Amino acid sequence: MSALSVLVRPWRSELTTGLSTAVGRIPQRAGLLIEVQDETGAWGVGEASPLEGFSSESLDEVGSVLTQVSPAFLRVSDPAGSVAALGLPPTAAHGLEQALWGLRGRQEGRLVAELLGGEGSGEVAVSRLVRSVDDALRAVAQGIGTLKLKVGVDGLDQEYARVRDIRAAVGDQVRIRLDANGAWSLADAKAALERLGGVDLELVEQPLGTGASLEDWLELRGVGVPIAADESVRDEQSMMDLMPGIDVVVLKPMFIGGLQAAVGMGRRAQAEGRQVVVTSSLGSGVDRYGALHVAAALRGPSLLPCGLDTGGLLQDDPCGGPAASGGFMRICGVGLGLEERLF
């Protein structure tokens, strides 16, 4: 067994413009980058960046547990299993596991997507978060075919007008999805979807809060707009409990706790006849690389365009991350696809 070393360093970036969600305004993003290196100098990098309002653990807690991890317990041959045995919080587990997958990919000259059971190189269609008609037109001009808008922040009249205007500007061929981040009660969600559904929505993400019952989700699903769950599905059990009430499962690998768990959940959802979206956690490019490989491992008709084109939201990204071109991100190289060390 090769001797491993683990390095951890913080990163922080202001957002290019403050992002408002139903759980509050997000003015900046911060987290930890993790590098695992073997005795030959081969390396892999991962990210552990909890987000207040979305994660169960704080950044201080993640930093504290990572300083206590002994490299002797990590196995490149079994990234997910060796990290799971440590009982870490989800974002910390994600960062270590991602780094180990990246290291293993470099050692074997293979892509992480392939190690996770998917195909090697290829492309994944992506969506982009927009706030205005100008944002939407710029995205479409760059080849983005799926737009996402935050709702549940302003009044329904204002949000309906924004969605309607964007639909009129981009035409019928562009997909529009909404994300309420659990902002609505059942009554408010039904009223919103009955009105907003008239602008031809691809889906509405997390319209109800995490405390909503399955019966609430089933009733809302009856409105006729495809319903996606994000914050309500953080492991396979919670996903399966909610499965009858949703059409789409949204997977954020960092908040789920690792790449392999996210792939496993995605495959289970696909087997249940549901569609899947993989998204970043508004992290650095390291987060996006990991999520991209999860998406690549789940490629198929039931994988919808993924929320990975979020690098433009950060002013100072410590990692360039995968870039979208013509509405797609390409998987190439070895490991996670990073060409240069960050440490």
MIVEXNU-413913 format. One record per residue (C-alpha): residue in one letter; x, y, z. Coordinates in Angstrom, 3 decimals, m for minus. Layout:
<recs>
rec aa a; c1 X; c2 Y; c3 Z $
...
</recs>
This chain:
<recs>
rec aa m; c1 0.000; c2 0.000; c3 0.000 $
rec aa s; c1 1.396; c2 3.385; c3 m0.989 $
rec aa a; c1 1.907; c2 5.972; c3 1.715 $
rec aa l; c1 m0.494; c2 8.885; c3 1.257 $
rec aa s; c1 m0.322; c2 12.484; c3 2.373 $
rec aa v; c1 m3.281; c2 14.837; c3 2.773 $
rec aa l; c1 m3.147; c2 18.611; c3 2.413 $
rec aa v; c1 m6.035; c2 20.987; c3 3.109 $
rec aa r; c1 m6.304; c2 24.664; c3 2.264 $
rec aa p; c1 m9.179; c2 27.170; c3 2.323 $
rec aa w; c1 m10.666; c2 29.060; c3 m0.586 $
rec aa r; c1 m13.075; c2 31.962; c3 m0.700 $
rec aa s; c1 m14.720; c2 33.995; c3 m3.438 $
rec aa e; c1 m17.237; c2 36.783; c3 m3.687 $
rec aa l; c1 m20.071; c2 36.097; c3 m6.054 $
rec aa t; c1 m20.156; c2 38.183; c3 m9.213 $
rec aa t; c1 m23.590; c2 39.294; c3 m8.052 $
rec aa g; c1 m25.286; c2 38.309; c3 m4.823 $
rec aa l; c1 m27.537; c2 35.307; c3 m5.325 $
rec aa s; c1 m30.911; c2 35.463; c3 m3.585 $
rec aa t; c1 m32.679; c2 32.227; c3 m2.721 $
rec aa a; c1 m35.595; c2 31.315; c3 m0.497 $
rec aa v; c1 m33.154; c2 30.528; c3 2.337 $
rec aa g; c1 m31.394; c2 33.895; c3 2.112 $
rec aa r; c1 m28.910; c2 35.916; c3 0.114 $
rec aa i; c1 m25.574; c2 34.306; c3 m0.745 $
rec aa p; c1 m22.950; c2 37.058; c3 m1.161 $
rec aa q; c1 m19.875; c2 34.799; c3 m1.189 $
rec aa r; c1 m18.745; c2 31.188; c3 m1.208 $
rec aa a; c1 m16.057; c2 29.587; c3 0.905 $
rec aa g; c1 m14.750; c2 26.105; c3 1.547 $
rec aa l; c1 m11.788; c2 23.762; c3 1.678 $
rec aa l; c1 m9.765; c2 22.092; c3 m1.051 $
rec aa i; c1 m8.140; c2 18.739; c3 m0.288 $
rec aa e; c1 m5.191; c2 17.146; c3 m2.055 $
rec aa v; c1 m4.246; c2 13.511; c3 m1.580 $
rec aa q; c1 m0.816; c2 12.540; c3 m2.919 $
rec aa d; c1 0.934; c2 9.179; c3 m3.108 $
rec aa e; c1 4.639; c2 8.458; c3 m2.695 $
rec aa t; c1 5.258; c2 8.751; c3 m6.447 $
rec aa g; c1 3.895; c2 12.309; c3 m6.555 $
rec aa a; c1 0.600; c2 11.396; c3 m8.240 $
rec aa w; c1 m2.242; c2 13.480; c3 m6.826 $
rec aa g; c1 m5.973; c2 13.984; c3 m6.686 $
rec aa v; c1 m7.988; c2 16.940; c3 m5.461 $
rec aa g; c1 m11.411; c2 17.239; c3 m3.837 $
rec aa e; c1 m13.635; c2 19.900; c3 m2.341 $
rec aa a; c1 m15.418; c2 20.196; c3 1.007 $
rec aa s; c1 m17.528; c2 23.362; c3 0.986 $
rec aa p; c1 m20.670; c2 23.339; c3 3.129 $
rec aa l; c1 m23.238; c2 26.036; c3 2.391 $
rec aa e; c1 m25.227; c2 27.686; c3 5.164 $
rec aa g; c1 m28.917; c2 26.917; c3 4.834 $
rec aa f; c1 m28.267; c2 23.883; c3 2.653 $
rec aa s; c1 m25.678; c2 21.810; c3 4.562 $
rec aa s; c1 m26.065; c2 20.176; c3 7.956 $
rec aa e; c1 m22.485; c2 21.051; c3 8.976 $
rec aa s; c1 m20.490; c2 24.282; c3 9.222 $
rec aa l; c1 m17.179; c2 25.083; c3 7.573 $
rec aa d; c1 m15.452; c2 25.121; c3 10.966 $
rec aa e; c1 m16.779; c2 21.647; c3 11.750 $
rec aa v; c1 m15.578; c2 20.311; c3 8.408 $
rec aa g; c1 m12.128; c2 21.824; c3 8.891 $
rec aa s; c1 m11.878; c2 20.346; c3 12.366 $
rec aa v; c1 m12.724; c2 16.791; c3 11.345 $
rec aa l; c1 m10.420; c2 16.875; c3 8.332 $
rec aa t; c1 m7.432; c2 17.773; c3 10.493 $
rec aa q; c1 m8.055; c2 14.578; c3 12.475 $
rec aa v; c1 m8.122; c2 12.196; c3 9.488 $
rec aa s; c1 m5.156; c2 9.849; c3 9.306 $
rec aa p; c1 m4.027; c2 9.055; c3 5.731 $
rec aa a; c1 m3.356; c2 5.501; c3 6.923 $
rec aa f; c1 m7.111; c2 4.830; c3 6.830 $
rec aa l; c1 m7.554; c2 5.963; c3 3.210 $
rec aa r; c1 m7.426; c2 3.451; c3 0.359 $
rec aa v; c1 m7.059; c2 4.497; c3 m3.250 $
rec aa s; c1 m8.428; c2 1.089; c3 m4.263 $
rec aa d; c1 m11.703; c2 1.820; c3 m2.414 $
rec aa p; c1 m12.301; c2 5.580; c3 m2.145 $
rec aa a; c1 m15.947; c2 5.449; c3 m1.084 $
rec aa g; c1 m15.624; c2 2.516; c3 1.298 $
rec aa s; c1 m12.552; c2 3.770; c3 3.125 $
rec aa v; c1 m14.015; c2 7.273; c3 3.546 $
rec aa a; c1 m17.440; c2 5.970; c3 4.626 $
rec aa a; c1 m15.761; c2 4.038; c3 7.441 $
rec aa l; c1 m14.573; c2 7.335; c3 8.927 $
rec aa g; c1 m18.113; c2 8.599; c3 9.610 $
rec aa l; c1 m17.431; c2 12.141; c3 8.377 $
rec aa p; c1 m19.986; c2 14.885; c3 7.674 $
rec aa p; c1 m21.188; c2 14.808; c3 4.041 $
rec aa t; c1 m19.069; c2 17.627; c3 2.620 $
rec aa a; c1 m15.900; c2 16.384; c3 4.324 $
rec aa a; c1 m16.538; c2 12.853; c3 3.067 $
rec aa h; c1 m17.124; c2 14.209; c3 m0.436 $
rec aa g; c1 m13.843; c2 16.108; c3 m0.497 $
rec aa l; c1 m11.711; c2 13.162; c3 0.603 $
rec aa e; c1 m13.489; c2 10.670; c3 m1.628 $
rec aa q; c1 m13.261; c2 12.954; c3 m4.662 $
rec aa a; c1 m9.538; c2 13.442; c3 m4.105 $
rec aa l; c1 m9.023; c2 9.681; c3 m3.859 $
rec aa w; c1 m10.980; c2 9.065; c3 m7.078 $
rec aa g; c1 m8.880; c2 11.689; c3 m8.825 $
rec aa l; c1 m5.660; c2 10.106; c3 m7.554 $
rec aa r; c1 m6.772; c2 6.645; c3 m8.607 $
rec aa g; c1 m7.645; c2 7.952; c3 m12.058 $
rec aa r; c1 m4.162; c2 9.412; c3 m12.426 $
rec aa q; c1 m2.528; c2 6.231; c3 m11.188 $
rec aa e; c1 m4.468; c2 4.123; c3 m13.703 $
rec aa g; c1 m4.593; c2 6.638; c3 m16.556 $
rec aa r; c1 m8.403; c2 6.578; c3 m16.568 $
rec aa l; c1 m11.219; c2 9.078; c3 m16.132 $
rec aa v; c1 m13.165; c2 9.134; c3 m12.872 $
rec aa a; c1 m16.437; c2 8.770; c3 m14.810 $
rec aa e; c1 m15.134; c2 5.436; c3 m16.095 $
rec aa l; c1 m14.064; c2 4.337; c3 m12.611 $
rec aa l; c1 m17.605; c2 5.122; c3 m11.449 $
rec aa g; c1 m18.980; c2 2.696; c3 m14.009 $
rec aa g; c1 m19.748; c2 5.055; c3 m16.873 $
rec aa e; c1 m18.229; c2 5.671; c3 m20.244 $
rec aa g; c1 m14.989; c2 7.566; c3 m20.664 $
rec aa s; c1 m14.736; c2 10.778; c3 m22.642 $
rec aa g; c1 m17.812; c2 12.498; c3 m24.020 $
rec aa e; c1 m20.146; c2 15.403; c3 m23.361 $
rec aa v; c1 m22.810; c2 16.411; c3 m20.849 $
rec aa a; c1 m25.485; c2 19.004; c3 m21.667 $
rec aa v; c1 m25.691; c2 21.816; c3 m19.123 $
rec aa s; c1 m28.159; c2 24.452; c3 m17.975 $
rec aa r; c1 m27.440; c2 27.984; c3 m16.763 $
rec aa l; c1 m28.923; c2 30.107; c3 m13.983 $
rec aa v; c1 m30.261; c2 33.411; c3 m15.325 $
rec aa r; c1 m31.942; c2 36.386; c3 m13.678 $
rec aa s; c1 m33.145; c2 38.555; c3 m16.548 $
rec aa v; c1 m34.017; c2 38.676; c3 m20.220 $
rec aa d; c1 m30.514; c2 39.926; c3 m20.992 $
rec aa d; c1 m28.963; c2 36.994; c3 m19.089 $
rec aa a; c1 m31.205; c2 34.583; c3 m20.937 $
rec aa l; c1 m30.460; c2 35.952; c3 m24.376 $
rec aa r; c1 m26.722; c2 35.899; c3 m23.670 $
rec aa a; c1 m26.896; c2 32.260; c3 m22.541 $
rec aa v; c1 m28.906; c2 31.180; c3 m25.561 $
rec aa a; c1 m26.486; c2 32.986; c3 m27.894 $
rec aa q; c1 m23.699; c2 30.884; c3 m26.321 $
rec aa g; c1 m25.547; c2 27.650; c3 m27.080 $
rec aa i; c1 m27.239; c2 27.034; c3 m23.723 $
rec aa g; c1 m30.534; c2 25.265; c3 m24.330 $
rec aa t; c1 m31.839; c2 25.090; c3 m20.750 $
rec aa l; c1 m32.319; c2 28.093; c3 m18.465 $
rec aa k; c1 m32.974; c2 28.060; c3 m14.728 $
rec aa l; c1 m34.591; c2 30.822; c3 m12.669 $
rec aa k; c1 m34.880; c2 31.190; c3 m8.916 $
rec aa v; c1 m38.434; c2 31.739; c3 m7.666 $
rec aa g; c1 m40.056; c2 32.032; c3 m4.255 $
rec aa v; c1 m37.966; c2 35.127; c3 m3.527 $
rec aa d; c1 m40.141; c2 37.928; c3 m4.936 $
rec aa g; c1 m43.906; c2 38.131; c3 m5.250 $
rec aa l; c1 m45.729; c2 35.810; c3 m7.647 $
rec aa d; c1 m46.792; c2 38.637; c3 m9.962 $
rec aa q; c1 m43.193; c2 39.822; c3 m10.343 $
rec aa e; c1 m41.826; c2 36.325; c3 m10.837 $
rec aa y; c1 m44.533; c2 35.390; c3 m13.318 $
rec aa a; c1 m43.751; c2 38.519; c3 m15.357 $
rec aa r; c1 m40.034; c2 37.660; c3 m15.370 $
rec aa v; c1 m40.606; c2 34.080; c3 m16.485 $
rec aa r; c1 m43.144; c2 35.163; c3 m19.117 $
rec aa d; c1 m40.800; c2 37.803; c3 m20.520 $
rec aa i; c1 m37.887; c2 35.371; c3 m20.717 $
rec aa r; c1 m40.042; c2 32.780; c3 m22.458 $
rec aa a; c1 m41.172; c2 35.390; c3 m24.996 $
rec aa a; c1 m37.560; c2 36.474; c3 m25.590 $
rec aa v; c1 m35.983; c2 33.030; c3 m26.064 $
rec aa g; c1 m38.817; c2 31.291; c3 m27.907 $
rec aa d; c1 m40.351; c2 27.854; c3 m27.570 $
rec aa q; c1 m37.268; c2 25.718; c3 m28.253 $
rec aa v; c1 m35.386; c2 26.682; c3 m25.069 $
rec aa r; c1 m36.172; c2 24.799; c3 m21.864 $
rec aa i; c1 m37.021; c2 26.818; c3 m18.760 $
rec aa r; c1 m36.867; c2 25.321; c3 m15.282 $
rec aa l; c1 m37.597; c2 27.002; c3 m11.956 $
rec aa d; c1 m36.087; c2 26.476; c3 m8.509 $
rec aa a; c1 m38.061; c2 27.514; c3 m5.417 $
rec aa n; c1 m35.599; c2 26.146; c3 m2.813 $
rec aa g; c1 m38.550; c2 24.986; c3 m0.701 $
rec aa a; c1 m40.066; c2 28.457; c3 m0.427 $
rec aa w; c1 m43.734; c2 27.606; c3 m0.883 $
rec aa s; c1 m46.458; c2 26.043; c3 1.213 $
rec aa l; c1 m48.613; c2 23.514; c3 m0.613 $
rec aa a; c1 m51.309; c2 26.127; c3 m1.257 $
rec aa d; c1 m48.790; c2 28.693; c3 m2.505 $
rec aa a; c1 m47.036; c2 26.099; c3 m4.677 $
rec aa k; c1 m50.300; c2 25.020; c3 m6.304 $
rec aa a; c1 m51.240; c2 28.624; c3 m7.034 $
rec aa a; c1 m47.776; c2 29.377; c3 m8.414 $
rec aa l; c1 m47.585; c2 26.312; c3 m10.659 $
rec aa e; c1 m51.114; c2 26.749; c3 m11.978 $
rec aa r; c1 m50.062; c2 30.214; c3 m13.132 $
rec aa l; c1 m46.432; c2 29.658; c3 m14.082 $
rec aa g; c1 m47.166; c2 26.384; c3 m15.825 $
rec aa g; c1 m48.696; c2 28.335; c3 m18.679 $
rec aa v; c1 m45.241; c2 29.404; c3 m19.873 $
rec aa d; c1 m44.233; c2 25.803; c3 m20.696 $
rec aa l; c1 m41.885; c2 24.746; c3 m17.885 $
rec aa e; c1 m39.487; c2 21.828; c3 m18.087 $
rec aa l; c1 m39.723; c2 21.310; c3 m14.307 $
rec aa v; c1 m39.964; c2 23.069; c3 m10.946 $
rec aa e; c1 m37.265; c2 22.173; c3 m8.452 $
rec aa q; c1 m37.973; c2 21.834; c3 m4.720 $
rec aa p; c1 m41.307; c2 23.685; c3 m4.668 $
rec aa l; c1 m42.022; c2 22.448; c3 m1.118 $
rec aa g; c1 m39.934; c2 22.555; c3 2.026 $
rec aa t; c1 m38.054; c2 19.565; c3 3.393 $
rec aa g; c1 m40.763; c2 19.028; c3 6.020 $
rec aa a; c1 m43.532; c2 18.509; c3 3.463 $
rec aa s; c1 m45.269; c2 15.129; c3 3.503 $
rec aa l; c1 m45.412; c2 12.668; c3 0.642 $
rec aa e; c1 m49.129; c2 13.417; c3 0.396 $
rec aa d; c1 m48.296; c2 17.092; c3 m0.220 $
rec aa w; c1 m45.862; c2 16.178; c3 m2.988 $
rec aa l; c1 m48.407; c2 13.830; c3 m4.563 $
rec aa e; c1 m51.087; c2 16.515; c3 m4.533 $
rec aa l; c1 m48.752; c2 19.068; c3 m6.095 $
rec aa r; c1 m47.642; c2 16.601; c3 m8.734 $
rec aa g; c1 m51.264; c2 16.437; c3 m9.811 $
rec aa v; c1 m51.099; c2 20.033; c3 m11.074 $
rec aa g; c1 m49.273; c2 18.735; c3 m14.141 $
rec aa v; c1 m45.911; c2 20.531; c3 m13.995 $
rec aa p; c1 m42.974; c2 18.083; c3 m13.618 $
rec aa i; c1 m41.715; c2 18.178; c3 m10.035 $
rec aa a; c1 m38.068; c2 17.795; c3 m8.987 $
rec aa a; c1 m36.695; c2 17.205; c3 m5.490 $
rec aa d; c1 m33.318; c2 18.538; c3 m4.370 $
rec aa e; c1 m32.932; c2 19.437; c3 m0.704 $
rec aa s; c1 m35.429; c2 16.712; c3 0.256 $
rec aa v; c1 m33.236; c2 13.910; c3 m1.136 $
rec aa r; c1 m29.865; c2 13.698; c3 0.562 $
rec aa d; c1 m29.539; c2 9.903; c3 0.623 $
rec aa e; c1 m31.110; c2 6.916; c3 m1.079 $
rec aa q; c1 m33.677; c2 6.301; c3 1.668 $
rec aa s; c1 m35.065; c2 9.835; c3 1.591 $
rec aa m; c1 m35.165; c2 9.651; c3 m2.204 $
rec aa m; c1 m37.097; c2 6.393; c3 m2.220 $
rec aa d; c1 m39.520; c2 7.662; c3 0.428 $
rec aa l; c1 m40.365; c2 10.613; c3 m1.824 $
rec aa m; c1 m40.210; c2 8.802; c3 m5.171 $
rec aa p; c1 m43.995; c2 8.490; c3 m5.770 $
rec aa g; c1 m44.370; c2 12.273; c3 m5.502 $
rec aa i; c1 m41.649; c2 13.422; c3 m7.903 $
rec aa d; c1 m40.680; c2 13.211; c3 m11.555 $
rec aa v; c1 m37.024; c2 14.274; c3 m11.322 $
rec aa v; c1 m34.235; c2 13.761; c3 m8.782 $
rec aa v; c1 m31.623; c2 16.509; c3 m8.378 $
rec aa l; c1 m28.242; c2 15.265; c3 m7.166 $
rec aa k; c1 m25.615; c2 17.468; c3 m5.517 $
rec aa p; c1 m22.708; c2 15.082; c3 m4.862 $
rec aa m; c1 m21.061; c2 17.309; c3 m2.244 $
rec aa f; c1 m24.201; c2 17.519; c3 m0.103 $
rec aa i; c1 m24.960; c2 13.821; c3 m0.620 $
rec aa g; c1 m21.502; c2 12.930; c3 0.684 $
rec aa g; c1 m19.581; c2 11.549; c3 m2.266 $
rec aa l; c1 m19.403; c2 10.758; c3 m5.952 $
rec aa q; c1 m20.168; c2 7.049; c3 m5.651 $
rec aa a; c1 m23.254; c2 7.603; c3 m3.476 $
rec aa a; c1 m24.550; c2 10.188; c3 m5.947 $
rec aa v; c1 m24.067; c2 7.791; c3 m8.872 $
rec aa g; c1 m25.814; c2 5.040; c3 m6.935 $
rec aa m; c1 m28.787; c2 7.278; c3 m6.197 $
rec aa g; c1 m28.938; c2 8.396; c3 m9.810 $
rec aa r; c1 m28.978; c2 4.849; c3 m11.123 $
rec aa r; c1 m31.689; c2 3.866; c3 m8.652 $
rec aa a; c1 m33.804; c2 6.850; c3 m9.706 $
rec aa q; c1 m33.338; c2 5.977; c3 m13.372 $
rec aa a; c1 m34.338; c2 2.374; c3 m12.665 $
rec aa e; c1 m37.511; c2 3.721; c3 m11.044 $
rec aa g; c1 m38.352; c2 5.584; c3 m14.239 $
rec aa r; c1 m37.368; c2 9.038; c3 m13.010 $
rec aa q; c1 m35.202; c2 11.627; c3 m14.722 $
rec aa v; c1 m32.025; c2 12.927; c3 m13.115 $
rec aa v; c1 m30.222; c2 16.273; c3 m12.929 $
rec aa v; c1 m26.719; c2 16.580; c3 m11.452 $
rec aa t; c1 m25.703; c2 20.017; c3 m10.199 $
rec aa s; c1 m22.772; c2 21.713; c3 m8.554 $
rec aa s; c1 m23.068; c2 23.020; c3 m5.001 $
rec aa l; c1 m22.071; c2 26.544; c3 m6.047 $
rec aa g; c1 m18.518; c2 25.504; c3 m5.283 $
rec aa s; c1 m15.223; c2 26.037; c3 m7.039 $
rec aa g; c1 m14.188; c2 24.358; c3 m10.256 $
rec aa v; c1 m13.133; c2 21.321; c3 m8.218 $
rec aa d; c1 m16.748; c2 20.793; c3 m7.147 $
rec aa r; c1 m17.876; c2 21.148; c3 m10.767 $
rec aa y; c1 m15.318; c2 18.623; c3 m12.016 $
rec aa g; c1 m16.594; c2 16.032; c3 m9.549 $
rec aa a; c1 m20.252; c2 16.657; c3 m10.390 $
rec aa l; c1 m19.431; c2 16.506; c3 m14.107 $
rec aa h; c1 m18.003; c2 13.004; c3 m13.721 $
rec aa v; c1 m21.071; c2 11.904; c3 m11.770 $
rec aa a; c1 m23.240; c2 13.225; c3 m14.599 $
rec aa a; c1 m21.054; c2 11.486; c3 m17.170 $
rec aa a; c1 m21.462; c2 8.188; c3 m15.323 $
rec aa l; c1 m25.258; c2 8.618; c3 m15.531 $
rec aa r; c1 m25.464; c2 9.606; c3 m19.197 $
rec aa g; c1 m28.520; c2 8.348; c3 m21.041 $
rec aa p; c1 m32.006; c2 9.460; c3 m22.107 $
rec aa s; c1 m33.105; c2 10.099; c3 m18.520 $
rec aa l; c1 m30.234; c2 12.492; c3 m17.720 $
rec aa l; c1 m31.485; c2 16.043; c3 m18.206 $
rec aa p; c1 m29.171; c2 19.030; c3 m18.806 $
rec aa c; c1 m27.156; c2 19.455; c3 m15.629 $
rec aa g; c1 m26.583; c2 22.504; c3 m13.433 $
rec aa l; c1 m22.807; c2 22.611; c3 m13.850 $
rec aa d; c1 m22.291; c2 25.915; c3 m15.648 $
rec aa t; c1 m21.935; c2 27.941; c3 m12.427 $
rec aa g; c1 m18.323; c2 29.105; c3 m12.674 $
rec aa g; c1 m19.403; c2 32.536; c3 m13.894 $
rec aa l; c1 m20.980; c2 33.207; c3 m10.490 $
rec aa l; c1 m17.571; c2 33.314; c3 m8.748 $
rec aa q; c1 m15.173; c2 36.261; c3 m8.935 $
rec aa d; c1 m12.096; c2 34.315; c3 m7.794 $
rec aa d; c1 m12.325; c2 30.624; c3 m8.565 $
rec aa p; c1 m9.190; c2 28.775; c3 m7.331 $
rec aa c; c1 m9.730; c2 26.247; c3 m10.111 $
rec aa g; c1 m10.759; c2 27.108; c3 m13.638 $
rec aa g; c1 m13.098; c2 24.152; c3 m13.739 $
rec aa p; c1 m14.699; c2 22.551; c3 m16.765 $
rec aa a; c1 m15.933; c2 25.070; c3 m19.322 $
rec aa a; c1 m19.192; c2 24.940; c3 m21.254 $
rec aa s; c1 m19.051; c2 25.197; c3 m25.020 $
rec aa g; c1 m22.155; c2 25.224; c3 m27.161 $
rec aa g; c1 m24.277; c2 24.099; c3 m24.220 $
rec aa f; c1 m22.090; c2 21.103; c3 m23.317 $
rec aa m; c1 m19.183; c2 20.241; c3 m21.040 $
rec aa r; c1 m16.621; c2 17.758; c3 m22.285 $
rec aa i; c1 m14.997; c2 15.035; c3 m20.196 $
rec aa c; c1 m11.393; c2 14.400; c3 m21.171 $
rec aa g; c1 m7.896; c2 13.747; c3 m19.816 $
rec aa v; c1 m7.278; c2 11.483; c3 m16.835 $
rec aa g; c1 m8.645; c2 11.464; c3 m13.308 $
rec aa l; c1 m11.004; c2 14.400; c3 m12.890 $
rec aa g; c1 m9.514; c2 16.172; c3 m15.896 $
rec aa l; c1 m7.530; c2 18.810; c3 m13.998 $
rec aa e; c1 m4.278; c2 19.446; c3 m15.810 $
rec aa e; c1 m2.428; c2 21.461; c3 m13.178 $
rec aa r; c1 m2.010; c2 21.041; c3 m9.432 $
rec aa l; c1 m3.725; c2 23.560; c3 m7.189 $
rec aa f; c1 m1.350; c2 23.007; c3 m4.243 $
</recs>
